[in-house]
Amino acid sequence: MIFKVLYQELATEVPVREHTKGMYVEAESERKVREKLKNEGFNIEYIQVLNEDHLAYEQQSEDFVVENY
């Protein structure tokens, strides 16, 4: 499954919508995504599983890249 992860780059940052970044991660579950990213120092705000339609929409963006962690 592909997950969309919304996060702040630094765990010490207060979440501000304008500074929120997104990435796509392939994993078996949300827990596995968190395990993969736990040493990155991110402040994870939200992890969303992408269904087929949402994934197709996201893939249309030129910024779509599935990260390898």
LUMROKE-623223 format. One record per atom (N, C-alpha, C): residue number from 0; atom name; x, y, z. Coordinates in Angstrom, 1 decimal. Each point is the difference from the previous one (the first is absolute). Example, Ala and Ser with C-alpha at 12.3 -4.5 7.8 and 13.67 -1.06 7.14 Angstrom:
BEGIN
0, N, 13.2, -5.7, 7.8 .
0, CA, -0.9, 1.2, 0.0 .
0, C, 0.9, 1.2, 0.0 .
1, N, -0.4, 1.1, -0.7 .
1, CA, 0.9, 1.1, 0.0 .
1, C, -0.8, 1.1, 0.8 .
END
This chain:
BEGIN
0, N, 0.8, -1.2, 0.0 .
0, CA, -0.8, 1.2, 0.0 .
0, C, 0.9, 1.2, 0.0 .
1, N, -0.6, 1.1, -0.6 .
1, CA, 0.7, 1.3, 0.0 .
1, C, -0.7, 0.9, 1.1 .
2, N, 0.8, 0.6, 0.8 .
2, CA, -0.5, 1.0, 1.0 .
2, C, 0.5, 1.4, -0.3 .
3, N, -0.8, 0.9, 0.3 .
3, CA, 0.4, 1.4, -0.1 .
3, C, 0.3, 0.5, 1.4 .
4, N, 1.2, 0.5, 0.3 .
4, CA, 0.4, 0.4, 1.3 .
4, C, 0.1, 1.6, 0.0 .
5, N, -0.7, 0.6, 0.9 .
5, CA, 0.1, 1.5, 0.2 .
5, C, 0.8, 0.2, 1.2 .
6, N, 1.0, 0.9, -0.1 .
6, CA, 1.0, 0.1, 1.1 .
6, C, 0.6, 1.4, 0.1 .
7, N, 0.7, 0.3, 1.1 .
7, CA, 0.8, 1.1, 0.2 .
7, C, 1.5, -0.6, 0.0 .
8, N, 0.9, 0.7, -0.6 .
8, CA, 1.4, -0.5, -0.1 .
8, C, 0.7, -0.2, 1.3 .
9, N, -0.4, 0.8, 1.0 .
9, CA, 0.7, -0.1, 1.3 .
9, C, -1.1, -0.4, 1.1 .
10, N, 0.3, -1.0, 0.8 .
10, CA, -0.9, -0.4, 1.0 .
10, C, -0.3, 1.1, 1.0 .
11, N, 0.9, 0.9, 0.1 .
11, CA, -0.1, 1.1, 1.0 .
11, C, -0.9, 1.2, -0.5 .
12, N, -0.4, -0.1, -1.3 .
12, CA, -0.8, 1.1, -0.6 .
12, C, -1.4, -0.2, 0.4 .
13, N, -0.7, 1.2, 0.3 .
13, CA, -1.4, 0.0, 0.2 .
13, C, -0.7, -0.2, -1.4 .
14, N, -0.9, -0.9, -0.1 .
14, CA, -0.7, -0.2, -1.3 .
14, C, -0.6, 1.3, -0.5 .
15, N, 0.4, 0.5, -1.2 .
15, CA, -0.5, 1.1, -0.7 .
15, C, -0.4, -0.4, -1.4 .
16, N, -1.2, 0.2, -0.4 .
16, CA, -0.5, -0.5, -1.3 .
16, C, 0.9, 0.4, -1.1 .
17, N, 0.5, 1.2, 0.0 .
17, CA, 0.8, 0.5, -1.1 .
17, C, 1.4, -0.7, -0.1 .
18, N, 0.4, -0.6, 1.1 .
18, CA, 1.3, -0.7, 0.0 .
18, C, -0.1, -1.5, -0.1 .
19, N, -1.2, -0.5, -0.1 .
19, CA, -0.2, -1.4, -0.1 .
19, C, 0.5, -0.5, -1.4 .
20, N, 0.7, -1.1, 0.0 .
20, CA, 0.5, -0.7, -1.2 .
20, C, -0.7, -1.3, -0.1 .
21, N, 0.1, -0.6, -1.2 .
21, CA, -0.6, -1.3, -0.2 .
21, C, 0.9, -0.9, -0.8 .
22, N, -0.1, -1.3, 0.3 .
22, CA, 0.8, -1.0, -0.7 .
22, C, -0.9, -1.2, -0.2 .
23, N, 0.4, -0.9, -0.9 .
23, CA, -0.7, -1.3, -0.2 .
23, C, 1.0, -1.1, 0.4 .
24, N, -0.6, -1.0, 0.7 .
24, CA, 0.8, -1.1, 0.5 .
24, C, -0.7, -1.3, -0.3 .
25, N, 0.7, -1.0, -0.5 .
25, CA, -0.7, -1.3, -0.2 .
25, C, 0.3, -0.8, 1.3 .
26, N, -1.0, -0.6, 0.5 .
26, CA, 0.1, -0.9, 1.2 .
26, C, -1.3, -0.8, 0.1 .
27, N, 0.1, -1.0, 0.9 .
27, CA, -1.1, -0.9, 0.3 .
27, C, -1.1, 0.6, 0.8 .
28, N, 0.4, 0.9, 0.9 .
28, CA, -1.0, 0.6, 1.0 .
28, C, 0.6, 1.4, 0.4 .
29, N, -0.9, 0.7, 0.7 .
29, CA, 0.4, 1.3, 0.6 .
29, C, 1.1, -0.2, 1.0 .
30, N, -0.1, -1.1, 0.8 .
30, CA, 1.1, -0.2, 1.0 .
30, C, 1.3, -0.2, -0.7 .
31, N, 0.1, -0.7, -1.1 .
31, CA, 1.2, -0.2, -0.8 .
31, C, 0.6, 1.3, -0.5 .
32, N, -0.9, 0.9, -0.4 .
32, CA, 0.4, 1.3, -0.5 .
32, C, 0.7, 0.8, 1.2 .
33, N, -0.7, -0.1, 1.2 .
33, CA, 0.6, 0.7, 1.1 .
33, C, 1.4, -0.6, 0.4 .
34, N, 0.1, -1.3, -0.1 .
34, CA, 1.3, -0.7, 0.3 .
34, C, 1.0, 0.4, -1.0 .
35, N, -0.3, 0.2, -1.2 .
35, CA, 1.0, 0.4, -1.1 .
35, C, 0.5, 1.4, 0.3 .
36, N, -0.9, 0.9, 0.5 .
36, CA, 0.3, 1.4, 0.1 .
36, C, 0.4, 0.4, 1.4 .
37, N, 0.1, -0.9, 1.0 .
37, CA, 0.2, 0.4, 1.4 .
37, C, 1.4, 0.6, 0.2 .
38, N, 1.0, -0.3, -0.8 .
38, CA, 1.3, 0.5, 0.2 .
38, C, 0.3, 1.3, -0.8 .
39, N, -1.0, 0.5, -0.8 .
39, CA, 0.2, 1.1, -0.8 .
39, C, -0.2, 1.4, 0.7 .
40, N, -0.6, -0.1, 1.2 .
40, CA, -0.1, 1.3, 0.7 .
40, C, -1.2, 0.8, -0.4 .
41, N, -1.0, -0.6, -0.8 .
41, CA, -1.1, 0.8, -0.4 .
41, C, -1.1, 0.0, 1.1 .
42, N, -0.8, 1.1, -0.1 .
42, CA, -1.2, 0.1, 0.8 .
42, C, -1.2, -0.4, -0.9 .
43, N, -0.4, -1.3, 0.1 .
43, CA, -1.0, -0.5, -0.9 .
43, C, -1.4, 0.5, 0.5 .
44, N, -0.7, 0.7, -0.9 .
44, CA, -1.3, 0.5, 0.3 .
44, C, -1.1, -1.0, -0.3 .
45, N, 0.2, -0.6, -1.2 .
45, CA, -1.1, -0.9, -0.5 .
45, C, 0.5, -1.0, -1.0 .
46, N, -0.5, -1.2, 0.1 .
46, CA, 0.3, -1.0, -1.0 .
46, C, -1.3, -0.5, -0.6 .
47, N, -0.1, 0.1, -1.4 .
47, CA, -1.2, -0.4, -0.6 .
47, C, 0.3, -1.1, -1.1 .
48, N, -0.8, -1.1, 0.1 .
48, CA, 0.2, -1.0, -1.1 .
48, C, -0.7, 0.5, -1.2 .
49, N, 0.6, -0.2, -1.2 .
49, CA, -0.6, 0.5, -1.2 .
49, C, -0.7, -1.2, -0.7 .
50, N, -1.3, 0.2, -0.3 .
50, CA, -0.8, -1.0, -0.7 .
50, C, 0.4, 0.2, -1.5 .
51, N, -0.5, -0.9, -0.9 .
51, CA, 0.3, 0.1, -1.4 .
51, C, -0.2, 1.3, -0.6 .
52, N, -1.2, 0.6, 0.2 .
52, CA, -0.4, 1.3, -0.6 .
52, C, 0.9, 1.1, 0.5 .
53, N, 0.2, 0.0, 1.3 .
53, CA, 0.8, 1.1, 0.5 .
53, C, 1.5, -0.1, -0.4 .
54, N, 0.5, -1.2, -0.1 .
54, CA, 1.4, -0.3, -0.5 .
54, C, 0.1, 0.4, -1.4 .
55, N, -1.0, -0.3, -0.9 .
55, CA, 0.0, 0.5, -1.4 .
55, C, 0.1, 1.5, -0.1 .
56, N, -0.8, 0.6, 0.9 .
56, CA, 0.0, 1.5, 0.0 .
56, C, 1.4, 0.5, 0.4 .
57, N, 0.6, -0.5, 1.1 .
57, CA, 1.3, 0.5, 0.5 .
57, C, 1.1, -0.3, -1.1 .
58, N, -0.1, -1.1, -0.7 .
58, CA, 1.0, -0.3, -1.0 .
58, C, 0.1, 0.9, -1.1 .
59, N, -1.1, 0.8, -0.2 .
59, CA, 0.0, 1.0, -1.1 .
59, C, 0.9, 1.2, 0.3 .
60, N, 0.3, 0.2, 1.3 .
60, CA, 0.9, 1.1, 0.4 .
60, C, 1.5, -0.3, -0.4 .
61, N, 0.7, 1.0, -0.5 .
61, CA, 1.4, -0.2, -0.3 .
61, C, 0.8, -0.2, 1.2 .
62, N, -0.5, 0.3, 1.2 .
62, CA, 0.8, -0.2, 1.2 .
62, C, -0.2, -1.3, 0.7 .
63, N, -0.8, -0.9, -0.7 .
63, CA, -0.3, -1.3, 0.6 .
63, C, 1.3, -0.9, -0.1 .
64, N, 0.5, -0.4, 1.1 .
64, CA, 1.1, -0.9, 0.1 .
64, C, -0.2, -0.9, 1.3 .
65, N, 0.1, -1.3, -0.2 .
65, CA, -0.1, -0.9, 1.2 .
65, C, 1.4, -0.1, 0.6 .
66, N, 0.1, 0.4, 1.2 .
66, CA, 1.3, 0.0, 0.7 .
66, C, 0.4, -1.4, 0.5 .
67, N, 1.2, -0.3, 0.0 .
67, CA, 0.5, -1.3, 0.4 .
67, C, 0.7, 0.2, 1.3 .
68, N, -0.6, -0.5, 1.1 .
68, CA, 0.6, 0.0, 1.3 .
68, C, 0.2, -1.4, 0.5 .
END
